[in-house]
Amino acid sequence: MDPKLAEFKALSAKVSDKTATEEERARWRDLRTELSKPAPPTMAGQTPRAHARVARKLRVHYATVAEMSMAFTDDIGGGGLRFRTHKILENGTPMVVHLDVPDAKDAPLTLEARVAWSKREGGHYLVGVELVNLPPAEAERLAALLHQKP
C-alpha cells in the first residue's frame, strides 16, 4: 500500500474519533486533497457531484418533519447519501439525518439534509439526500469516517 494512503487511513481513524491533534488534522486535510480523485460523472442530465462517493453501509435514521424512520445507506459522500425506503419522499423535503458511526468513541452524526431525488425501484424507493448547513468539524468527521475500513 502507498505510504501516504496508509498514513491518511490512520489519520482518518483519529479524525473520525476526535482524537487527532490540530497538527494531525492539518496533515489529514493535506493528504485528503493530495489523494482525492474527481467525482465520477452522475446520471445523464444531472449536475456532477461536488464530492466523491464510496460504497458504504451505515445505519441512517432520517426524519421528515413528521416522523423518524430507519434505513441503511447504499452510498455516502461528503455532500450527501442514498438509501432505500418504502415510501416516496418529495424533492426538497427537509429532514434530519442521524448516522450511527460504527466503533466510534463519539456520538453519532446528526445532520441537516433535504431530499434531492426519489424514484421507485421494484417494491421500494431510492432516495438521494443532500446534506445542508454541514458544520466544518462534522464535515471533516464524516470525510474521515468514509476513509476508514468498513
N, C-alpha and C positions, 0 to 999 in steps of 0.2 A: 504494500500500500504506500502511496505517496506520503512522505513525512509531513508535508503541510496539511494534507487531508486528515491524517491521524491526529495531528495537533488540533485541527479545527474540531474534530469529533469529540476529543477530550474536553476542549474548552466549551463546546456546546452543552455538554452534561453539566458543567459548573454554572454556565449562564442560566440554563433552564431551572436548576435547583437554587438559584440565587446565592451561590457560594463563591462566585468569581470576584476577584478584586477588580478595581477600576482599570488597572493595567491589563488584566486578562480580558476584560470586556472590550477594551480598545483593540487588543490583538485579535480577538474573535471577530470584531467588525471588519478589520483589515483583511483577515483571511476570508471572510464571507464574501467581501467584494471581489477579491482576487480569484476565488474559486467558483463564483456563481456563473451559471450559464444563462443565456437569454431564455425567456419563457417560450415554450413551443407554441406554434400557431393554434388557435382555437377553431371551432366550427366555422364554416364559411359564413360570412356576413357579420360575425361578432368582432368586437374590438379585442385586440390581443391583450392577454393578461399582463398586468404590471409585475406580478410575482410568479415565480416558478412553482409548480405543484409537485408533491410526492405522494405516491400511493401509501396511505397510512390509515389504519383502523384505530380510531379513538372514540370512546363513547361521548356523544354530544347530547346534551339536554337543550332543547330550544323552546322558546315561548313566544307566541304572539301575545298581544295584549291580554287576551282572554284565557290562555291555558299554557301549561308546561307539558311537553312530550319528551320522549327519549328515542334516539336512533343511534346509528354508528356512521361515522364519516366514511365515504368512499375515497375521497382525496381531500387534501387540505394544503393551503399555501398561506403566505403572509398576508394576503388580502381577502381570502375567502375560503369556502369549503363546499363540498357537495355531500348530500346524504339522501336516503330514501325515506319516504313516509307513505302513509295510507290515504292521505288526502291532499288535494291540490292547495298550494299556498299562493296567493295572489302576488304578482310582481309589485315590488315597492313596500310590501308589508314589513313594518319594523318589528324586530324581535330581539330577545336576549339569548345569547348562546353560552352555554356552560359546558366547557370541555374538561372531562376528567383526565388528569395527567398521570399516566402510569408511573409507578415507582418514584414519584416526586415527593420531596420532603415538604413542599409548599402546597398552598391551596390550589384548587382547580382554577382554570382561566374562566372568567365570566366577562363576556364581550358583547358590545352593541353591534347589531347587524341588521341587514334588510335583505329581503328576497330579491335576487337578481333575475331568476327564471325558475319555472316549474313546468315539467312535462310528464305526461303519462308514459309509463313503460311497463307493459304487462299488467299485473294486478296492483301496481303501486305507482308512486310518482317520484321522479328525481327532482331534487331541489338544489339550485345553486344559490349560495348566500354570500353576500359581500359584507366584509367587516367594515364598520364605520367608527369614526372617532376613537381609533385604537391608540391608547397612550404609548409613547415610545418604549417605556420599560416593558410593557406587556407585549409589544410587537417583537422586541428582542427575545423575550422569553419564549414566545411562540416559535420564532425562527430557530432558536436553539433547540427546542423540543423536536422540531421537524428534522433536525440533522442527527439526532440520536438514533441508535439502533432500536427497531420496534420490539 
